[in-house]
């Protein structure tokens, strides 16, 4: 009996990306930010780099609306670009676009989306799964920690607030059921898992890039 016969695909992804997930979430930048050890400009920097990723992800997602693999996952209530832009207006002002530049790690992340996820439904699904399921899970914990550490209410935290998904558990359960039902053979499932592990690495590199400014962010606290 194979692994895929014993375990549903959604659970298989979770299990086979656990190590990469753990390595990423223990980044020093994220740890210090959530502990309130960095100043608010560190949060603004994170939101700015995140915007570059979602801008690419969601533009590419529009091209998959009729795809049998990806299409069922494209829920409009998940979209984050406008929420990120609202946060950037609050954090950096109306002219925020003029003041943000993608880090080299962010450029690499966006290039992976444009060169691979844009042409491979399996790769795109990995990116979609990792980002949005993360936003609906650990992202909600991050939201509460940022509220405590920096005194935010809604402004500055729109990225983490899903007004159209008031209860995240039923939505996540439905998403996992769609993963289990997705028309993917075992080879395609492995492609999704491999890409998901790679995406965790891209996120880790982005956090490491932000960590290069830790001393500056600490000095301003």
URFENCOR-V420654 format. One record per residue. N is the residue number from 1. RES is the residue in one letter. SS is DSSP state (helix for helix, strand for strand, loop for the rest). OMEGA is omega as a letter, one per 30 degrees, with the letter a starting at -180 (none if undefined). Layout:
# URFENCOR-V420654
n:N res:RES ss:SS omega:OMEGA
n:N res:RES ss:SS omega:OMEGA
This chain:
# URFENCOR-V420654
n:1 res:X ss:loop omega:a
n:2 res:X ss:loop omega:l
n:3 res:X ss:helix omega:a
n:4 res:X ss:helix omega:l
n:5 res:X ss:helix omega:a
n:6 res:X ss:helix omega:a
n:7 res:X ss:loop omega:l
n:8 res:X ss:loop omega:a
n:9 res:X ss:helix omega:a
n:10 res:X ss:helix omega:l
n:11 res:X ss:helix omega:l
n:12 res:X ss:helix omega:l
n:13 res:X ss:helix omega:a
n:14 res:X ss:helix omega:a
n:15 res:X ss:helix omega:a
n:16 res:X ss:helix omega:l
n:17 res:X ss:loop omega:a
n:18 res:X ss:helix omega:a
n:19 res:X ss:helix omega:l
n:20 res:X ss:helix omega:l
n:21 res:X ss:helix omega:a
n:22 res:X ss:helix omega:a
n:23 res:X ss:helix omega:a
n:24 res:X ss:helix omega:a
n:25 res:X ss:helix omega:l
n:26 res:X ss:loop omega:l
n:27 res:X ss:loop omega:a
n:28 res:X ss:helix omega:l
n:29 res:X ss:helix omega:a
n:30 res:X ss:helix omega:a
n:31 res:X ss:helix omega:a
n:32 res:X ss:helix omega:l
n:33 res:X ss:helix omega:a
n:34 res:X ss:helix omega:l
n:35 res:X ss:loop omega:a
n:36 res:X ss:loop omega:a
n:37 res:X ss:loop omega:l
n:38 res:X ss:loop omega:l
n:39 res:X ss:loop omega:a
n:40 res:X ss:helix omega:l
n:41 res:X ss:helix omega:l
n:42 res:X ss:helix omega:l
n:43 res:X ss:helix omega:l
n:44 res:X ss:helix omega:l
n:45 res:X ss:helix omega:l
n:46 res:X ss:helix omega:a
n:47 res:X ss:helix omega:l
n:48 res:X ss:helix omega:l
n:49 res:X ss:helix omega:l
n:50 res:X ss:helix omega:l
n:51 res:X ss:helix omega:l
n:52 res:X ss:helix omega:a
n:53 res:X ss:helix omega:a
n:54 res:X ss:helix omega:l
n:55 res:X ss:helix omega:l
n:56 res:X ss:helix omega:a
n:57 res:X ss:helix omega:a
n:58 res:X ss:helix omega:l
n:59 res:X ss:helix omega:l
n:60 res:X ss:helix omega:a
n:61 res:X ss:helix omega:l
n:62 res:X ss:helix omega:a
n:63 res:X ss:helix omega:a
n:64 res:X ss:helix omega:a
n:65 res:X ss:loop omega:a
n:66 res:X ss:loop omega:a
n:67 res:X ss:loop omega:a
n:68 res:X ss:loop omega:l
n:69 res:X ss:loop omega:a
n:70 res:X ss:loop omega:a
n:71 res:X ss:helix omega:a
n:72 res:X ss:helix omega:a
n:73 res:X ss:helix omega:a
n:74 res:X ss:loop omega:l
n:75 res:X ss:loop omega:a
n:76 res:X ss:helix omega:a
n:77 res:X ss:helix omega:l
n:78 res:X ss:helix omega:a
n:79 res:X ss:loop omega:a
n:80 res:X ss:loop omega:a
n:81 res:X ss:helix omega:a
n:82 res:X ss:helix omega:l
n:83 res:X ss:helix omega:l
n:84 res:X ss:helix omega:a
n:85 res:X ss:helix omega:l
n:86 res:X ss:helix omega:l
n:87 res:X ss:helix omega:a
n:88 res:X ss:helix omega:l
n:89 res:X ss:helix omega:a
n:90 res:X ss:helix omega:a
n:91 res:X ss:helix omega:a
n:92 res:X ss:helix omega:a
n:93 res:X ss:loop omega:a
n:94 res:X ss:loop omega:a
n:95 res:X ss:loop omega:a
n:96 res:X ss:helix omega:a
n:97 res:X ss:helix omega:a
n:98 res:X ss:helix omega:a
n:99 res:X ss:helix omega:a
n:100 res:X ss:loop omega:a
n:101 res:X ss:loop omega:l
n:102 res:X ss:loop omega:l
n:103 res:X ss:loop omega:l
n:104 res:X ss:helix omega:l
n:105 res:X ss:helix omega:l
n:106 res:X ss:helix omega:l
n:107 res:X ss:helix omega:l
n:108 res:X ss:helix omega:l
n:109 res:X ss:helix omega:a
n:110 res:X ss:helix omega:l
n:111 res:X ss:helix omega:l
n:112 res:X ss:helix omega:l
n:113 res:X ss:helix omega:a
n:114 res:X ss:helix omega:a
n:115 res:X ss:helix omega:a
n:116 res:X ss:helix omega:a
n:117 res:X ss:helix omega:a
n:118 res:X ss:loop omega:a
n:119 res:X ss:loop omega:a
n:120 res:X ss:loop omega:l
n:121 res:X ss:helix omega:l
n:122 res:X ss:helix omega:l
n:123 res:X ss:helix omega:l
n:124 res:X ss:helix omega:l
n:125 res:X ss:helix omega:l
n:126 res:X ss:helix omega:l
n:127 res:X ss:helix omega:a
n:128 res:X ss:helix omega:a
n:129 res:X ss:helix omega:a
n:130 res:X ss:helix omega:a
n:131 res:X ss:helix omega:a
n:132 res:X ss:helix omega:l
n:133 res:X ss:helix omega:l
n:134 res:X ss:helix omega:l
n:135 res:X ss:helix omega:a
n:136 res:X ss:helix omega:a
n:137 res:X ss:loop omega:a
n:138 res:X ss:helix omega:l
n:139 res:X ss:helix omega:l
n:140 res:X ss:helix omega:l
n:141 res:X ss:helix omega:l
n:142 res:X ss:helix omega:l
n:143 res:X ss:helix omega:a
n:144 res:X ss:helix omega:a
n:145 res:X ss:helix omega:l
n:146 res:X ss:helix omega:l
n:147 res:X ss:helix omega:a
n:148 res:X ss:helix omega:a
n:149 res:X ss:helix omega:a
n:150 res:X ss:helix omega:l
n:151 res:X ss:loop omega:l
n:152 res:X ss:loop omega:l
n:153 res:X ss:loop omega:l
n:154 res:X ss:loop omega:l
n:155 res:X ss:loop omega:a
n:156 res:X ss:loop omega:a
n:157 res:X ss:loop omega:a
n:158 res:X ss:helix omega:l
n:159 res:X ss:helix omega:a
n:160 res:X ss:helix omega:a
n:161 res:X ss:loop omega:l
n:162 res:X ss:loop omega:a
n:163 res:X ss:loop omega:a
n:164 res:X ss:loop omega:l
n:165 res:X ss:loop omega:a
n:166 res:X ss:loop omega:l
n:167 res:X ss:loop omega:a
n:168 res:X ss:helix omega:a
n:169 res:X ss:helix omega:l
n:170 res:X ss:helix omega:l
n:171 res:X ss:helix omega:a
n:172 res:X ss:helix omega:l
n:173 res:X ss:helix omega:l
n:174 res:X ss:helix omega:l
n:175 res:X ss:helix omega:l
n:176 res:X ss:helix omega:l
n:177 res:X ss:helix omega:l
n:178 res:X ss:helix omega:l
n:179 res:X ss:helix omega:a
n:180 res:X ss:helix omega:a
n:181 res:X ss:helix omega:a
n:182 res:X ss:loop omega:a
n:183 res:X ss:loop omega:a
n:184 res:X ss:loop omega:l
n:185 res:X ss:loop omega:a
n:186 res:X ss:helix omega:l
n:187 res:X ss:helix omega:l
n:188 res:X ss:helix omega:l
n:189 res:X ss:helix omega:l
n:190 res:X ss:helix omega:l
n:191 res:X ss:helix omega:l
n:192 res:X ss:helix omega:a
n:193 res:X ss:helix omega:l
n:194 res:X ss:helix omega:l
n:195 res:X ss:helix omega:l
n:196 res:X ss:helix omega:l
n:197 res:X ss:helix omega:l
n:198 res:X ss:helix omega:a
n:199 res:X ss:helix omega:l
n:200 res:X ss:helix omega:l
n:201 res:X ss:helix omega:l
n:202 res:X ss:helix omega:l
n:203 res:X ss:helix omega:l
n:204 res:X ss:helix omega:l
n:205 res:X ss:helix omega:l
n:206 res:X ss:helix omega:l
n:207 res:X ss:helix omega:l
n:208 res:X ss:helix omega:l
n:209 res:X ss:helix omega:l
n:210 res:X ss:helix omega:a
n:211 res:X ss:helix omega:l
n:212 res:X ss:loop omega:l
n:213 res:X ss:loop omega:a
n:214 res:X ss:helix omega:a
n:215 res:X ss:helix omega:l
n:216 res:X ss:helix omega:l
n:217 res:X ss:helix omega:l
n:218 res:X ss:helix omega:a
n:219 res:X ss:helix omega:a
n:220 res:X ss:loop omega:a
n:221 res:X ss:loop omega:none
